[in-house]
Every structure is written in C-alpha cells, then in structure tokens.
Amino acid sequence: MTRFIHDQFAKDYLEELLKTFGSVQAASRVAAEVREIDVLFTPIPTQTANIATLGLLGKMATTPAIFEPFRNPASADEINDCISKLSSIKSAMQREAKRNNMKIPNSEIPQLWILTPTASKNLICGFGATEKSDWGTGVYFTPKHYRTAIVVIHQLPCTHETLWLRILGRGKVQRQAIDELTALPANHPFLRVTLELLYNLQQNLRINQNTPAEDRELVMRLAPLYQQDREQARQEGLQQGLQQGLQQGEQQLILRLLNRRLGNLDLSVVEQVQKLSIGQLEALGEALLDFSTMADLEVWLSQQ
C-alpha cells in the first residue's frame, strides 16, 4: 500500500515542479493501450533557460520527456514495459504525422527517463546502458535509438544540481535531500510546493496501518518540519503587528494543506475556514492529519 502512496507523491511532485516550464500530463493513457505513463512533459521553448533552476531534473526537461519514477528498484521487466510505452507513443505520433502529411523531427519524440532508487550492474549492462561524461555519475543511457536513460538516484552525487531528483530517493538519500531542502532560502521558488507535497506524503503514510520502519522514520523526520512551518506562518503574522495578519498566515497554511490533501476546496468550505478563530485553525491543523475525504472536513467544520 505504501508503494502506491509514494508513487502518487512522485507523480504530483514532478508535475508541480515542471508545470511552470511546459505542458505536463500526469498518468497519461498510452494511445490504444490500457497502460498509463506516469508523467509526459512537453517544454515551452521560451522557458528552457529558466528550467535550469531544477538542476539535473531541469536538464532532462529541456526536451520532450517521459518520466517513470519507481519507489522500489525497477526490474528488467518494468524497464522493458516503460520502453514499450515509449514505442507506442512514438508510433502514435508517427501515425498522426502521416495523416497530416508531415514528418516528425527527432527532437519532438520524447526521451524516456526511468528514475529508480538503486540498480544492479547486471541490470544496467543488460540494457547496454552507459554513463556520459556530460551527465555525471548515476545517469545511464541505453543505445541511441531506444531514447532511454536509467537514473540511479542513490548513485547521484550529493550536490544542489541533483537535489530535486534525490527527493525521490529512499532512506538516507531522501532524508539528506530533505535536510538540504529545508536549508534553502525561504523565497526559493520550489521550496514551498515541495514541502507541502512532503507534508501530504507524511499524512498519507501516518494514517496507513502497515507503514514499514523506513516510512515511519520519514514520518518522524517530516513531523517537526510541519510544526516549524506552522510556527513560521504565525511569526509572519506577528511581524505584521496585527492580529489579522497572524490569523491570515495560519489560514493560508491550513488552506494550502487542505487543498493538497483533499483536492480543490469549494468556495463555501474556504469561507468556513476563513471564519475560524486562531485557536480553531490550530486545532484544524492537527485534525487534518486524519482526514482522508472531504466529508471528514465537513463533519469537523459542522462541529465548530
């Protein structure tokens, strides 16, 4: 069960980071197939310079790309399945171009990026994948016409360039990346959205009754960050010197977390939250950790 929680986090995370720079289709259905790809990305040409803020992930996204993140080490069968999806997409693009009497430039065919926490030498060699000097350690490219690379997250160097990929790692690698994330300047463009997604991951793992030890450690690591973020929101309100500012800071944080956890809130629900006192907002910040549906929120609000 927890694997699916992490899979959803990875898809949401990649979508949020990349959507500023192009078109993102998460869980896109492969034409004429029942299978789905995780994230299909098409960059906006005018944004390719700005995407450098995402380091190695941004470099991957300067051209059309398919991202297939794995929580557990990807097997040979799973990698073959991803390559098959890419082949289906390529064939669909070629059929569409033929109908329109056009030719598809090679640059418009997506590059497949398989993100796996670890991978054995035998697996990498089995696909004929090798590293390239201009991509660094941990990124293995298959022969040219496969348009596929296997990114072994635990082999990536611990640099700012790889941070946004190492967030998708496991165990010590992910925890270290979270520590580096929290050390970023408060105004970093991707800090807020990443923390909110991690809080949502923490909440989903927390309510799961069969959480493995590794995930329990992650929950414990994220718990104080959530509390610190709430405290920061309160401090920002205090700095405004107004009780209203304090309340608004708490409101904004709670509404962001509710949106992440339950989806877009109806205006009527937002208005109810905005009417809550500071004490009620703090209580809601604790209670929302146990919400799994919109009905849970509505019941809580009806009791206030």
N, C-alpha and C positions, 0 to 999 in steps of 0.2 A: 504493500500500500504506500509506504513512504517513497518508493521509487517514483510513483506517479505524481506525488506532491512535488518532488524535486524536478521532475520533467516539466510540470506546468510552470514552476518558478523559472526554469531556464528559458522557456519559450517567451514568457512575459518579460523577462529581463532583456533578452535580445531585442524583442520588439520595441521596448521603451527606449533603449539606447540608440537604436538605428532609425527610428521613425522620423527624426528631425532631418535625416540626410537622404531619405528616399522613400519608396513605397515598400511597405512590409506586409506580407501576407503570412500570418501565423496559422499553423495547422492547415495548410492549403492542400486541397484534394488534387491528386495527380490525375490528369485528363484520362478518361476511360478506365480508370483504376479505382479500387476501393481504398487503396493505401493513401496515406497523407504524408506530406513532408512537414517538417517542424516549422521552419522559417524560410520563406522565399523573399529575397531582398533585391530591389532594383534601385540603384543610386540615382539621385538627382545630380546631373553633371556640375551644376553651379555650386554644389555643396561639398565636392570631393576635397577641397582644400581644408574645410573646417573639420572634416571627419578625422583628421589627424589627432584630435583630442582623445580619441579612443585607442590610440597606440596601435598595437598589433591587430586588434579586432578591427579598427578603422582601416588599416591597410588591406585587410581581407575584403572589406566592404566598398572598396573603390570601384569594383566591377560587379555585375550581377552575380548573386551568390545564393547558395542553399546552405543553411546551417542545420546540422543534425547533432544536437548535444546529447550525450549519454551520461547518466548518473553512474552506472556500473561500466566496467571496461567493455568496450564494443567488441563483439565476437566477429569472426570472419564472415559468418552468415549475415549478421546485421550490417556489416560494411557492404557486402555484396548487394543486400537489399537496397541500401542507400544509392549505390551506383546504378541499380536498376531503375530507381525512381528518376534519377538524373537523365538516364537514357530515354525514359518515357516523356519527360518534359521536352527534351531536345527534339524528339520525333514529332511531338505535338506542334512545336514552334515551326519545324520544317514543313509540316502539312499546311499550316496556316499561311506560311510564306508562299508556298506553291500555289495555293488558291488565289493569292493576291499577285501572282506573277512577280514575286520578289525573291531576293536572296538574303539570307540572314548572315550578317557579319559575325565572324567568330567571336568578337568581343561581346556580343549580346547573349551568347549561350552561358548560362550560369556556371560558376565554379563551385564544386561541392566541398564543403568544409566539415569534416567529421570531428567533433570535439569529444574526446574520451579521456577519463582521468588517468588511466595507465594503458600501456600496450606492450606486449612482449616483442622481443626481437624477431621471433619466428613469424608473428603476425605481420609486422612491418615488412619483413623480407618476402613473405608470401604474396604481398601485393606489389612487390618490386618498387617500394617507396623509398625515397632517399631525401636527405636534407639538402637545402640550398643555402649557400653562404649568405645571401642577402635576406634570408628569412630567420636565421638563427636556429638555436637548438630547440628540438621538440616538434618541429613542423616538417612532416614527411610528405613529399609529393610523389604520386604514382606516375607512370609513364604519361606523356603529354596528352594523348588523345582521350584518356579517361577523365581528365579535368577534375581530379580529386586530390585532396590533401587530408592526411590524418594528423590532427593536432593532439599531441600527448601532453595534457595540461601539467602533469606532475614533472615533466622534463623542462618546462619553460623556465627561463632564468627569472629570478625574483627582482624584476625591475618595474618601473612605472609603466613601461610600454606594454607589459603583459598583464597588468593588474586586472583589467576588465575581463580577461579570459580566466585568470586564476580564481576569480569569484565563483566560477562554475566547477572548481575542483572539489576534492573531498578531504576530510580530516584536517591534518596540519596545514596543507596547502591552502585550503579555503579559509581556515581560521587566520592564518597570517595575512591573507589578502584582505580580510575584513578589518584587521588591525591597521593595515596600510590605508584602507578606505576611510576609516574614521580619523586618520591623521591629515586628510586632505583639507584645504581651506574651506570654510563654511559656505563660500559662494561658488564652489566648483559646480559646473553645470549638471553633472550626473550624480552628485553626492546624494541629494535629497531623494530622487526617484529610486536609486539603488537601495538606500536604507529602508524606504517604505516597502519595497518588494521583499527585502530580507525580514522585516517585521512580520509581513504577511506569511512568509515561509515559516517563521518561528511559531506563529499562531496555529497554522495548519499542522505542524509537527506536534505541537503541545497537546492538541485535542486527540491525536491519534494514540490509541491504547497500546499499540505494539511498536512503539518507537525504539529502534536499536540504540545501543550505547553511543555510537558515533553521532547520531542525530540528537540525542539527549545533551551531549556536550555542546553541540551547535546551539540548541535552545538556550542553554545556560550562558553561552557567550553573548548571545543577542539580547537577552533579558535586560542587562544593565544599560545597553545602548538605547533600548526603548525608553527606559526611565530617564536617561540623560536627555534624550530628545524632548521628552515632555517637559523636563525642567528648563531646558533651553527656551522652549516656547513660552513658558511662564516668565522667564527672565526678560525675554524680548518685550513682553507686555509691560513688565515693570519699568523697563527703560523708557517707555513712552510716558511714564509718570501718570498714567490714568488706569483706573480700574477697568475701563472699557478695553484698553489695549491689552491688558492681561487676559481678559475673557476672550477677546478675538484671537489671540495667539493660541489659546487652548482649543478654541472652536476649529481653527484651521487645521491643526494637527489631527484632531479627532475625526473631522470630516474626510481628510485625506486617507486615514487608515480605514475608515468605514468603506470608502469607495474602493480601496484596494481589496478589501475582504469580501464585500458583498456585491460589488458592481456599482454602476451609476445609481445614485440615490434620487428618488423622486423629489421634486421641489418641496412638497408638503413635509417630507421627512427632514430635509435640510432645514426648513423653517422651524420644525420642532426642536432640532438640535441647537439651533441658534438661540432659542428661548431659554435653554437650560442655564442654571447658575454655575459658577465656577466649581462648587462642590459637586454638583451633579455631573458636570463634564469630566471631572476627575474620576468619579465613580463609573461613568461610561467607558473611560479609557481602560479601566480594569475589566469591566464586564465584557467588552467587545472581543476579548481574547477567547471567550467561549461561544461566540456567535458563529453559526455555520450557515444560516439562511436569513433573508430579510425579515422573516416572521419573528425571529429571535429579537431583532432590534425593535420591531414594532411592539412586541409584548413588553420589552423593557421600557420603552417610552410611555406606554399606556399606564405603567405603574408609577410614573413620576408625578 
